[in-house]
Amino acid sequence: MEIFAGIGVGVALVTIAAVIQWLVLRRWFRPPAGTRDGETNRLAQVEALLAELRLSATAPPAGTSPVNTERLAAETTEETERLLKEARDLQRHYKEREAIECLLEAYRRDLPPAAKAELHILAGDGFLRLSELEEAEGHYRQALAAAEEAGDQQAQAVTVGNLGIVYAERGDLDKAEQYYKKALDMQQEVGDRLGQANQLGNLGIVYRRRGDLDRAKDHHQRALDIQKEIGDRLGEAHNVGNLGIVHFLRGDLDQAEEHLQRALAIFREIGDKLGEARHLGNLGLVYRRRGELEQAEEHYKRALAIYDEIGNKLGQASSIGNLGSVYKGRGHLDRAEEHYKRALAIQEEIGDRFGQASTLGNLGNVYKDRGHLDRAEEHYKRALAIQEEIGDRLHQANQLGNLGLLAEARGDTATARHPLRQAAELYDTIGAGGEGPDIVREALQRLEASPAED
């Protein structure tokens, strides 16, 4: 399965005072000059409610930049404050959609453009956490229009970067890269170091998905350096984890595990349930690669429980598919197929092209193991077509390898050589290591010893 990059029931909640302090440290809460003490306190409480909606229950989507909600707080009435408290309580119980609706209802009136931009960024982030990409994009585009009308460059940069995440989730890496670079330029112009780090990390994920692991590592390290400098623990956790994934793809499982465990510890420390789930799943990949299937299954199930709790469909599909791979590893092909089909249905529903391709390839492996070679070939080719379309070179190599091994299983050694050589070349170009590249190289050695002609 594709590896990717909250505070709630059972976990200590962020206190209002801590949120206010967090905002003040970043100069995102500054009561207007001349505001009376009572009004200042009320604004602080409203700002803290908005901040908790942003920071707690489910964490900001990976790679998104914080939104300044000061102007939105200034538009608050008593009724608005009541609805914000209701939204906060809903989110604490992981009722994300209801919380978003309550937030939008709280401000269902004409707002100044700057406040409108803040509102739609918050709503877009909520839908992005739910993997509802069309809703997220719609709110981000409304936010961008309002930020442009207000002349707010920082909000424009945040929104452009968040639109990049929407495109990345859909598998449109070229458009994602374009938006991330535009956001990075804007954030450099306004001196937003936190935003710059987020876009560098996002670009690293684009390069990793394309199989450019050296470039990915460089961008994640640059992002991490900034995040350590400014004390951004959430961003630090994401990029430590991203570096762990790079190590995993290179076949360095010890380094991968060390980085992923460090990231997991930070996510737990700050109460980010979404980050915790992702890294439990990523650690499961390490254990599965080592053949430690019980450990892998335990981690996937713990990740899935969190994704179910917070309603994250992308994570649910990934965890269900990963469990399918555990069952396949044990030879339980019916159970593996059932899990892969469940994962694929969710991925098709939310438009997750990366996940669809990976799961189609996994289903192909099930059919190959059953001896249904034509059906396996069909699934490998469908997976390969998507991976070529979205520029996912690492998984293209996997499917080319699968097609070569399938031809070998049919006794067609001449046909097998070409996709296996293509796979080996891609693995070498990417610098990938581990089981897949090893299997392809071993198959090529067998074929080189075969008397069959090309």
C-alpha positions in Angstrom: 0.0 0.0 0.0 1.0 3.6 -0.5 2.7 5.1 2.6 1.5 8.4 3.4 2.0 11.6 5.7 -6.0 15.5 17.3 -7.0 15.5 20.6 -10.1 13.8 21.8 -11.9 11.5 24.1 -9.5 9.6 26.3 -6.7 12.1 25.6 -6.0 15.3 27.5 -7.6 18.2 25.7 -5.7 21.4 24.9 -6.6 24.0 27.5 -8.0 27.3 26.4 -5.2 29.1 28.2 -2.6 27.0 26.3 -4.2 27.7 23.0 -4.2 31.5 23.7 -0.5 31.3 24.7 0.2 29.3 21.5 -1.5 32.1 19.4 0.2 34.9 21.2 3.7 33.3 20.7 3.0 33.3 17.0 1.4 36.8 17.1 -1.8 35.4 15.6 -3.9 36.9 18.4 -3.6 40.6 18.9 -6.6 42.3 20.4 -7.4 45.5 18.5 -5.9 48.7 19.9 -8.2 50.4 22.3 -10.3 47.3 23.1 -11.6 47.3 26.7 -10.4 44.5 29.0 -13.8 42.7 29.0 -14.0 42.8 25.3 -10.4 41.7 25.0 -11.2 38.7 27.2 -14.2 37.8 25.1 -12.2 38.1 21.9 -9.5 35.9 23.5 -12.1 33.2 24.4 -13.6 33.3 20.8 -10.1 33.1 19.3 -9.3 30.2 21.5 -12.5 28.4 20.4 -11.5 28.9 16.8 -8.0 27.7 17.5 -9.2 24.6 19.2 -11.4 23.8 16.2 -8.2 24.2 14.2 -5.8 22.4 16.5 -7.6 19.8 18.5 -9.8 16.7 18.1 -8.4 16.1 14.7 -5.1 17.8 13.8 -4.6 20.0 10.8 -4.1 18.0 7.6 -0.5 17.2 7.1 1.3 20.0 5.1 -1.3 22.7 5.7 -0.3 26.0 7.2 -2.1 27.6 10.2 -4.8 30.1 9.5 -4.9 33.4 11.3 -8.5 33.6 12.8 -8.1 37.1 14.4 -10.5 38.8 11.9 -13.0 36.0 12.1 -13.1 36.3 15.9 -13.7 40.1 15.5 -17.0 39.3 13.7 -18.4 37.1 16.5 -21.7 37.7 18.2 -23.1 36.0 21.3 -25.0 33.5 19.0 -21.8 32.9 17.1 -19.9 32.2 20.3 -22.6 29.7 21.3 -22.4 27.9 18.0 -18.6 27.8 18.1 -18.8 26.1 21.5 -21.2 23.6 20.0 -18.8 23.0 17.1 -15.9 22.5 19.5 -17.8 19.9 21.5 -18.8 18.1 18.3 -15.2 18.0 17.1 -14.0 16.7 20.5 -16.2 13.7 19.8 -14.9 13.3 16.2 -18.1 14.5 14.6 -16.1 16.5 12.1 -18.8 17.0 9.5 -21.3 18.3 12.1 -18.6 20.6 13.5 -18.0 22.1 10.1 -21.7 22.7 9.5 -21.9 24.3 12.9 -18.9 26.5 12.2 -20.4 27.7 8.9 -23.8 28.3 10.5 -22.1 30.5 13.1 -21.0 32.8 10.4 -23.9 32.5 8.0 -24.0 36.2 7.1 -22.0 38.7 5.1 -18.4 38.9 6.3 -15.5 41.2 5.4 -13.3 39.4 2.8 -10.4 38.7 5.2 -12.7 37.0 7.8 -14.5 35.1 5.0 -11.1 33.7 3.8 -10.3 32.5 7.3 -13.7 30.8 7.6 -13.4 28.9 4.3 -9.8 27.8 5.1 -11.1 26.3 8.3 -14.0 24.5 6.5 -11.7 23.3 3.7 -9.3 21.8 6.3 -12.2 20.0 7.9 -13.3 18.4 4.6 -9.7 17.6 3.7 -9.4 15.6 7.0 -12.5 13.7 5.9 -10.9 13.0 2.5 -13.9 14.9 0.8 -11.7 16.5 -1.8 -14.4 18.3 -3.8 -15.8 20.0 -0.7 -12.3 20.9 0.4 -11.4 22.4 -2.9 -14.7 24.4 -3.1 -14.0 26.0 0.3 -10.3 26.7 -0.5 -11.3 28.4 -3.8 -13.8 30.6 -1.9 -11.1 31.4 0.6 -8.6 32.3 -2.2 -11.1 34.6 -3.9 -11.8 36.4 -0.6 -8.1 36.6 0.4 -7.4 38.2 -3.0 -10.2 40.7 -2.5 -8.8 41.5 0.9 -5.2 41.7 -0.4 -4.1 39.2 2.3 -1.0 37.6 0.8 -0.5 35.2 3.8 -4.0 33.8 3.5 -3.5 33.5 -0.3 -0.3 31.5 0.2 -1.9 29.2 2.8 -4.9 28.5 0.4 -2.7 28.0 -2.6 -0.6 25.4 -0.7 -3.8 23.7 0.6 -5.1 23.4 -3.0 -1.8 21.7 -3.8 -2.6 19.1 -1.2 -6.0 18.5 -2.8 -4.3 17.8 -6.2 -1.7 15.6 -4.6 -4.4 13.5 -2.9 -6.0 13.1 -6.3 -2.7 11.9 -7.8 -2.2 15.0 -10.0 1.5 15.5 -9.0 2.3 18.1 -11.7 -0.5 20.4 -10.5 0.4 19.8 -6.9 4.0 20.7 -7.5 2.9 23.9 -9.3 0.7 25.0 -6.4 3.3 24.1 -3.8 6.0 26.1 -5.6 3.7 29.1 -6.0 2.8 29.0 -2.3 6.5 28.7 -1.3 7.4 31.8 -3.4 4.6 33.7 -1.7 5.6 32.6 1.8 9.2 33.5 1.1 8.0 37.0 0.0 6.1 37.6 3.3 8.7 35.9 5.5 6.4 33.0 6.6 9.0 30.5 7.8 6.4 28.0 9.1 4.6 28.1 5.7 7.9 27.7 3.8 8.7 24.5 5.8 5.2 23.1 5.1 5.7 23.6 1.3 9.2 22.1 1.3 7.8 19.1 3.1 4.9 18.9 0.6 7.3 19.1 -2.3 9.3 16.3 -0.8 6.2 14.0 -0.8 5.7 14.8 -4.5 9.3 13.9 -5.3 9.0 10.7 -3.2 5.9 9.6 -5.1 7.7 10.2 -8.3 10.6 8.0 -7.1 13.1 10.8 -6.8 14.3 9.8 -3.3 17.4 12.0 -3.2 15.4 15.1 -3.9 12.6 14.0 -1.5 15.2 13.5 1.3 16.7 17.0 0.6 13.3 18.7 0.8 12.2 16.9 4.0 15.5 17.7 5.7 15.3 21.4 4.7 11.8 21.5 6.1 12.9 19.8 9.3 15.7 22.2 9.8 13.3 25.2 9.7 10.7 23.4 12.0 13.4 22.7 14.6 14.6 26.3 14.4 11.1 27.8 15.0 9.9 25.1 17.4 7.2 23.6 15.2 6.8 20.2 16.8 3.9 19.1 14.6 5.8 19.9 11.4 8.9 18.2 12.9 7.0 15.0 13.5 5.7 15.0 9.9 9.1 15.4 8.4 10.9 13.0 10.7 8.3 10.5 9.6 8.7 11.4 5.9 12.5 10.8 6.2 11.6 7.4 7.7 9.5 6.6 4.7 12.5 7.5 2.4 14.6 5.1 4.4 11.9 2.4 4.1 11.8 2.8 0.3 15.6 2.4 0.1 15.3 -0.8 2.1 17.0 0.6 5.3 14.5 -0.8 7.7 16.4 0.0 10.9 16.7 3.7 10.0 13.0 3.7 8.9 11.8 2.2 12.2 13.9 4.6 14.2 12.5 7.7 12.4 9.0 6.4 12.4 9.1 5.7 16.2 10.5 9.2 16.8 7.7 10.7 14.8 5.1 8.6 16.6 6.4 9.7 20.0 6.0 13.4 19.0 2.5 12.8 17.6 1.4 11.2 20.9 3.1 13.9 22.9 1.1 16.6 21.2 -2.1 14.6 21.0 -2.3 14.3 17.2 -4.5 11.3 16.6 -4.3 11.4 12.8 -0.5 11.5 12.8 -0.4 8.7 15.4 -2.6 6.5 13.1 -0.5 7.2 10.0 2.7 6.3 11.8 1.3 3.2 13.4 0.4 2.1 9.8 3.9 3.0 8.5 5.5 1.0 11.3 3.3 -1.9 10.3 4.8 -1.7 6.8 8.3 -2.0 8.3 7.3 -5.1 10.4 5.5 -6.7 7.4 8.6 -6.2 5.3 10.6 -8.0 8.0 8.1 -10.8 8.0 6.8 -10.0 11.5 3.1 -10.4 10.5 1.7 -10.4 14.0 3.4 -7.1 14.8 2.3 -5.7 11.5 -1.3 -6.8 12.0 -1.4 -5.3 15.5 -0.2 -1.9 14.2 -2.6 -1.8 11.2 -5.6 -2.6 13.5 -4.6 0.1 16.0 -4.3 2.6 13.1 -7.7 1.5 11.7 -9.4 2.0 15.1 -8.2 5.6 15.1 -9.2 6.2 11.5 -12.6 4.8 12.2 -12.9 7.0 15.3 -12.1 10.2 13.5 -13.8 9.3 10.2 -10.7 9.5 7.9 -11.6 7.5 4.8 -8.2 7.6 3.2 -6.6 6.1 6.3 -9.4 3.5 6.6 -8.8 2.3 3.1 -5.0 2.2 3.6 -5.3 0.2 6.8 -7.9 -2.2 5.4 -5.6 -2.9 2.4 -2.6 -3.3 4.6 -4.5 -5.9 6.6 -5.3 -7.6 3.4 -1.5 -7.9 2.7 -1.0 -9.5 6.1 -3.7 -12.1 5.3 -2.1 -12.7 1.9 1.2 -13.2 3.6 -0.4 -16.0 5.7 -1.9 -17.6 2.6 -5.5 -16.6 3.5 -6.4 -15.5 -0.1 -10.1 -15.2 0.4 -9.7 -12.9 3.4 -7.0 -10.9 1.5 -9.3 -10.4 -1.5 -12.2 -9.3 0.7 -10.0 -6.6 2.4 -8.5 -5.4 -0.9 -12.0 -5.0 -2.4 -13.2 -3.1 0.6 -10.2 -0.8 0.4 -10.7 -0.3 -3.4 -14.3 0.7 -3.0 -13.4 3.4 -0.5 -10.5 4.6 -2.7 -12.8 4.8 -5.8 -15.4 6.7 -3.7 -12.9 9.4 -2.6 -10.9 9.6 -5.8 -7.6 8.2 -4.3 -5.7 7.3 -7.5 -2.6 6.2 -5.7 -4.5 3.9 -3.5 -6.6 2.5 -6.3 -3.5 1.5 -8.3 -1.8 -0.1 -5.3 -4.9 -2.1 -4.5 -5.4 -3.2 -8.0 -1.8 -4.5 -8.0 -2.4 -6.3 -4.7 -5.6 -8.0 -6.1 -3.5 -9.1 -9.1 -1.1 -10.8 -6.7 -4.1 -12.7 -5.1 -5.2 -13.9 -8.6 -1.7 -14.9 -9.5 -1.4 -17.0 -6.4 -4.6 -18.7 -7.3 -3.4 -19.5 -10.8 -5.8 -17.1 -12.4 -3.1 -15.5 -14.6 -5.2 -13.7 -17.1 -7.1 -12.0 -14.3 -3.9 -11.1 -12.6 -2.5 -9.6 -15.8 -5.6 -7.5 -16.2 -5.2 -6.0 -12.7 -1.5 -5.4 -13.1 -2.1 -3.5 -16.3 -4.9 -1.4 -14.9 -2.6 -0.5 -11.9 0.3 0.3 -14.3 -1.9 2.6 -16.4 -2.9 4.7 -13.4 0.7 4.8 -12.1 2.0 6.0 -15.5 -0.7 8.6 -15.6 0.1 10.0 -12.2 3.9 9.7 -12.5 4.4 7.1 -9.7 7.6 5.6 -10.9 8.3 3.4 -7.8 5.0 1.6 -8.2 5.3 1.5 -12.0 8.5 -0.6 -11.3 6.5 -2.9 -9.0 3.8 -3.5 -11.7 6.4 -4.0 -14.4 8.1 -6.5 -12.2 4.7 -8.3 -11.5 4.1 -8.5 -15.3 7.5 -9.9 -15.9 7.1 -12.5 -13.2 3.7 -13.4 -14.6 5.2 -14.1 -18.0 7.9 -16.2 -16.4 5.2 -18.2 -14.6 3.6 -18.9 -18.0 6.9 -20.1 -19.3 7.3 -17.2 -21.7 10.8 -16.2 -20.7 11.4 -14.1 -23.8 8.4 -11.9 -22.9 9.3 -11.8 -19.3 12.7 -10.2 -19.9 11.5 -6.8 -21.2 9.3 -5.7 -18.2 11.8 -7.1 -15.7 14.6 -5.0 -17.2 12.4 -1.9 -17.3 11.6 -2.5 -13.6 15.2 -3.0 -12.7 16.2 0.2 -14.5 13.5 2.2 -12.7 14.5 0.7 -9.3 18.2 1.7 -10.0 17.2 5.2 -11.1 15.1 5.7 -8.0 17.6 4.1 -5.6 14.9 1.8 -4.2 15.9 -1.2 -2.1 14.2 -4.0 -0.4 12.1 -7.0 -1.4 10.7 -5.8 -4.7 14.0 -4.9 -6.3 15.6 -8.0 -5.0 12.9 -10.3 -6.5 13.2 -8.6 -9.9 17.0 -8.9 -9.9 16.8 -12.6 -8.9 14.3 -13.2 -11.7 16.6 -11.5 -14.3 19.5 -13.7 -13.1 17.4 -16.8 -13.6 16.4 -15.6 -17.1 19.9 -14.8 -18.1 20.8 -18.4 -17.3 17.9 -19.5 -19.5 18.6 -20.5 -23.1 15.5 -18.7 -24.4 16.1 -16.0 -27.0 14.9 -12.4 -26.7 
